[in-house]
Amino acid sequence: MPEQIMNLDDYLTIEEILAEANAYGLRAEVQEWANKLMKEGYDYEAAYTMAFNEWCK
């Protein structure tokens, strides 16, 4: 699978998600879960959104 390239919009969205996760004290968990999802083939934004929803909602 080719390596994904993160664009500026992806980066800003992920930073917002991680800042919100940090407010819950779950930044590391969300980041780790998102990395697992990206290994399964999800793009950056989808992986971080799904990870946030899994851990913080």
N, C-alpha and C positions, 0 to 999 in steps of 0.2 A: 504494500500500500504506500503511495507517495506521501511524503511528509506534508502536513498542512502548513500554510503560510498565514499567519495572523495579520489581519489588517487593523487599521486604527480603530474602526468601529467595534470590532471584536474585542480589542484590548480595553477600550473604555467600558464596554458592557461587562466584561469579566471583572474589571476593577470595581465597578459598582456592586456586582454580585458579591465579591469577596468582602467589600466594606460592610455590606449588610450582614453577611454571614459572621463577620467579626463582632458585630453588635450582639449576636446571639452567643458568642464565644465558640463558634464552630467553623472558623475560617479554614483550619488545617483539614478538618474532616471533609468539608465541601471540596477543597482543592484535591485531596486524595481521591475522592469519589469521582470527580470530574476527569482526573487522569485515567482512571480505570475505564470510564465511558468512552474517552477518546481512543483508547487502545482497542475498543470494540467497534470503532468506526464512526462515532458521532463527531460532528464538527465542534469547534470551541464553544460557540454560544449555546448550542443545544446541550452539550455536556455539562457546562457550568449551571445552566438553568435547571436541568434535571437534578443535578447534585444538590443545588440549593433547595429545591422543592422536597427532595428526599430527607434532608437533614433539618431544615428550618421551618417547614410549614406543618 
